[in-house]
Amino acid sequence: MQQHLGLKSDRAAPAGDPVDAAAPLRRRLPRRLLDWFARNRREFPWRRDRDAYRIWVSEVMLQQTQAAAVIPYFERFLRTFPTLADLAAADEQDVLRLWEGLGYYRRARDLLRTARLLAATNGGRFPDQLAALHGLPGLGRYTRNAVLSQAFDRRLPILEANSVRVLTRLFGRTGDPRRGPEQRWLWAAAEALLPSRRAGDFNQALMELGALVCTPAAPRCEGCPLAEDCVARRLGLQTVIPARKPKPAPTLVREAAVVIRRGEQVLLLQRPPDGRWASLWEFPHGSLVEGEAPDEGAARLLHELTGLQGRLGSELITLRHSVTRFRITLVCFEAEYLAGDFHSAFYCQAVWATPAELSAYAVSSPQRRLAKVLTAAGRQGRLF
């Protein structure tokens, strides 16, 4: 059985009723947290009003992305699509292009799909009732509750990385918060703590406290408004709560890419509509087989992925980037088109474009870095 005051845990349901655990804190904790939030809240563009559409866009962008990095994306996105109706009428490639660099592109596609569904069924408005949001793409429990509590003051709890950290430390929870029983306990505790009014502010304050004070490493307990009630602080367990799962060792991946030129144009291909980087455009690339040199792999991939005949040229650049636990080294070559028509078992379609036209296509961050090489000073003459 899970022990609150130690570090032993297993897969059994968490001990103790979350409502009972939260009851002694229900009167004093919300006021302390809201007072702290009033003094310390950061100013973000999505906090300037309670527009549900703007809050929704921000919440989707903030998933697995730091707030500071989101700000310019959010502002550009809202300038282009200021209302839900504007987004619903957008072309997917325009949405993906504005999303470029944020990663996790499925978020953008789900945002567009949901906007179109709401435009068709709810008159272009974001619903203010929970039942209307169930089953919509990209709107899980956290996102639904976050938007409705902030925009309409619905008394709905939230649970994400920052609030999980605050709550597990506050209650001294030593179980793995990613497991179902512990998740359910924390959701119930978060709901039990909610004040009857200002639920949205309370939820934001809980996340803000986790981001600014109750941080993963070296939490600043001396500045925490909840310090006197925090079990982890009292027991000196701040550095071991919440329980952490060891990160898997990174997997090294070797890839080759080919920029195929035909006169003043280069070949750009569109990925399939599902899987990683779905529907984005890119220069053909793929993994190298065991023992294969980058230039050998590039020559093989040129024909395998495009059906074209070409003459491989020199290396353009080597790019290194990460996708989840994969550490990818991508060696990029140029090649001259010789003959053939495009056909591919993987890519959906192909276009020939000049380097100046590449900015009109939505591509991944590493592919954008490669595209910029083609227009760099001194490079144009070599390629074309």
NORLIN-V493505 format. One record per residue. N is the residue number from 0. RES is the residue in one letter. PSI is psi as a letter, one per 20 degrees, with the letter a starting at -180 (none if undefined). OMEGA is omega in whole degrees, 0 to 359 (NA if undefined). Layout:
n	res	psi	omega
N	RES	PSI	OMEGA
N	RES	PSI	OMEGA
This chain:
n	res	psi	omega
0	M	q	180
1	Q	p	177
2	Q	p	180
3	H	h	191
4	L	j	178
5	G	b	182
6	L	k	179
7	K	p	177
8	S	q	173
9	D	a	186
10	R	j	179
11	A	q	178
12	A	q	183
13	P	q	180
14	A	q	175
15	G	q	179
16	D	p	183
17	P	h	179
18	V	g	177
19	D	h	180
20	A	h	183
21	A	h	187
22	A	g	181
23	P	h	183
24	L	i	190
25	R	h	184
26	R	g	189
27	R	h	188
28	L	g	181
29	P	g	181
30	R	g	179
31	R	g	182
32	L	g	180
33	L	h	176
34	D	g	177
35	W	g	181
36	F	h	180
37	A	h	181
38	R	h	192
39	N	i	183
40	R	p	176
41	R	q	179
42	E	o	177
43	F	q	182
44	P	h	180
45	W	i	177
46	R	j	184
47	R	i	177
48	D	a	181
49	R	k	178
50	D	p	186
51	A	h	180
52	Y	g	180
53	R	g	179
54	I	g	179
55	W	g	179
56	V	g	181
57	S	g	182
58	E	h	178
59	V	g	179
60	M	h	185
61	L	i	178
62	Q	o	178
63	Q	k	180
64	T	p	180
65	Q	q	183
66	A	g	182
67	A	h	180
68	A	h	183
69	V	h	190
70	I	g	182
71	P	h	178
72	Y	g	180
73	F	g	183
74	E	g	177
75	R	g	182
76	F	g	182
77	L	h	174
78	R	h	182
79	T	h	181
80	F	m	186
81	P	i	180
82	T	r	177
83	L	h	178
84	A	h	178
85	D	g	179
86	L	g	181
87	A	h	181
88	A	i	187
89	A	q	171
90	D	p	183
91	E	h	181
92	Q	h	177
93	D	h	178
94	V	g	180
95	L	h	180
96	R	h	177
97	L	h	180
98	W	i	188
99	E	p	182
100	G	h	177
101	L	h	181
102	G	r	181
103	Y	m	189
104	Y	i	176
105	R	h	177
106	R	g	182
107	A	g	180
108	R	h	178
109	D	h	178
110	L	g	180
111	L	g	180
112	R	g	180
113	T	h	177
114	A	g	180
115	R	h	178
116	L	g	180
117	L	h	178
118	A	h	182
119	A	h	187
120	T	i	186
121	N	k	175
122	G	k	178
123	G	j	179
124	R	q	174
125	F	p	185
126	P	q	177
127	D	j	179
128	Q	p	184
129	L	g	184
130	A	h	182
131	A	i	184
132	L	i	182
133	H	p	176
134	G	i	179
135	L	q	183
136	P	p	175
137	G	j	181
138	L	m	175
139	G	a	185
140	R	g	181
141	Y	g	185
142	T	g	177
143	R	g	184
144	N	h	181
145	A	g	182
146	V	g	184
147	L	h	179
148	S	h	181
149	Q	g	185
150	A	h	188
151	F	j	179
152	D	k	174
153	R	p	183
154	R	n	183
155	L	p	182
156	P	r	174
157	I	q	178
158	L	o	175
159	E	a	191
160	A	g	183
161	N	g	181
162	S	h	175
163	V	g	181
164	R	g	179
165	V	g	185
166	L	g	179
167	T	h	178
168	R	g	180
169	L	g	183
170	F	i	180
171	G	k	183
172	R	o	184
173	T	i	178
174	G	r	179
175	D	o	184
176	P	i	178
177	R	i	180
178	R	q	185
179	G	g	182
180	P	g	180
181	E	h	176
182	Q	g	181
183	R	h	178
184	W	g	183
185	L	h	176
186	W	g	180
187	A	h	179
188	A	g	179
189	A	h	179
190	E	h	181
191	A	h	180
192	L	i	186
193	L	p	173
194	P	r	180
195	S	h	177
196	R	q	180
197	R	k	179
198	A	h	180
199	G	g	177
200	D	h	179
201	F	g	179
202	N	g	178
203	Q	h	180
204	A	h	179
205	L	g	178
206	M	h	181
207	E	h	178
208	L	g	178
209	G	h	182
210	A	h	189
211	L	h	187
212	V	g	183
213	C	m	188
214	T	r	181
215	P	g	179
216	A	q	177
217	A	l	177
218	P	q	183
219	R	m	186
220	C	h	181
221	E	h	179
222	G	j	185
223	C	p	179
224	P	i	181
225	L	j	189
226	A	g	185
227	E	i	178
228	D	i	188
229	C	o	180
230	V	g	181
231	A	g	178
232	R	g	182
233	R	h	182
234	L	i	181
235	G	k	184
236	L	j	184
237	Q	h	185
238	T	i	181
239	V	i	173
240	I	p	0
241	P	q	179
242	A	p	182
243	R	q	175
244	K	p	180
245	P	p	179
246	K	p	178
247	P	q	178
248	A	q	180
249	P	q	177
250	T	p	181
251	L	p	182
252	V	p	177
253	R	p	180
254	E	r	174
255	A	q	177
256	A	q	181
257	V	p	171
258	V	o	184
259	I	p	182
260	R	q	175
261	R	o	188
262	G	c	181
263	E	j	182
264	Q	q	175
265	V	q	184
266	L	p	177
267	L	p	186
268	L	q	180
269	Q	p	179
270	R	r	180
271	P	r	187
272	P	j	174
273	D	r	183
274	G	a	182
275	R	p	179
276	W	l	183
277	A	p	175
278	S	j	176
279	L	r	179
280	W	q	181
281	E	r	169
282	F	q	184
283	P	p	178
284	H	r	180
285	G	r	183
286	S	q	173
287	L	q	176
288	V	r	183
289	E	p	177
290	G	j	183
291	E	p	177
292	A	q	182
293	P	g	181
294	D	h	176
295	E	g	179
296	G	h	180
297	A	g	179
298	A	g	178
299	R	g	184
300	L	h	180
301	L	g	182
302	H	g	183
303	E	h	186
304	L	i	184
305	T	h	185
306	G	j	183
307	L	r	170
308	Q	p	182
309	G	r	178
310	R	o	182
311	L	p	178
312	G	b	186
313	S	r	178
314	E	p	177
315	L	g	185
316	I	q	171
317	T	p	181
318	L	q	175
319	R	p	180
320	H	r	183
321	S	q	172
322	V	o	188
323	T	d	183
324	R	j	183
325	F	p	176
326	R	o	192
327	I	p	170
328	T	o	185
329	L	o	178
330	V	p	189
331	C	p	180
332	F	q	169
333	E	q	179
334	A	q	179
335	E	p	176
336	Y	p	178
337	L	g	184
338	A	r	172
339	G	r	176
340	D	q	182
341	F	p	166
342	H	p	187
343	S	q	175
344	A	i	183
345	F	g	185
346	Y	q	184
347	C	g	182
348	Q	r	184
349	A	q	172
350	V	q	170
351	W	p	184
352	A	q	173
353	T	q	178
354	P	h	180
355	A	h	181
356	E	i	185
357	L	h	182
358	S	i	180
359	A	i	183
360	Y	q	178
361	A	p	180
362	V	r	176
363	S	r	182
364	S	g	178
365	P	h	178
366	Q	h	176
367	R	h	177
368	R	g	177
369	L	g	180
370	A	h	181
371	K	h	177
372	V	h	184
373	L	h	181
374	T	j	180
375	A	q	179
376	A	p	178
377	G	i	182
378	R	h	185
379	Q	g	182
380	G	h	181
381	R	g	183
382	L	h	191
383	F	none	NA
